[in-house]
Amino acid sequence: MADLTPVFVLVRPQMGENIGAAARAMLNFSLARMRLVDPRDGWPNPRAVAMASGAAGKVLDHAGVFATLPEAVADCAYVFATTARGRDLTKPIMTPERAMEHARALCAQGQKVAILFGPERAGLENDDVVRANAIISIPVNPDFASLNLGQAVLLCAYEWMRQGTTMPPEVVEMARTEFASHIEVEKLGDHFEQQLDAVGFFFPESRAEGMKQNLRNLWSRMALTRADVQTFHGILRQIVRRRDPL
């Protein structure tokens, strides 16, 4: 069965450390297919291995090395180029989110997809970009648009994994408790009202009903756990003991 993940192609990378950082970023998001085109300092590169740090070294161990870009993408059906160049070329320009959505659809059909990343100094040249089907444009500060190679790889790898994850955008860690029931929150509200009434908080009387409603509304807006409710009850009981000692 074909590997249903894209190939990340580093075109003429210059520093071993950046190749290693790219490998780490890829493995962080379950990607392991790397290809190198004419790395400046040759291959293998001990600085890349050191930067890859442990498990990500396997991405480098299996990286393909090619003399030219056409060789590196010869077996690919669709190629993305990450670049701020190429605006004078007629091509689709996609955000990383849209590009990885499209990449997933293509990979699911069994097509090989490549994503090109240019050298650190100036990025991909137009001669590289013309070989791509589409451009990935990462939204950055226009006054400082330069991204480190590892950062660009990480952003695309993150979007790839995010497109395929079922992780909800927000969860609450309950820490050995559970949310309080409606009746438990109601009783807490009763307890507060009783004690606040006892110290004359609801004054003047003409505004008392509105003040109580505001407090009830406050409690209903709060996602209280049973532990929270018990804590508030305990606070009130301790205040009463201090105020009205036996």
Summary of the structure (lengths in Angstrom):
residues: 246
radius of gyration: 29.2
end to end distance: 78.4
largest distance: 88.6
contacts: 717
relative contact order: 0.13
helix: 48%
strand: 12%
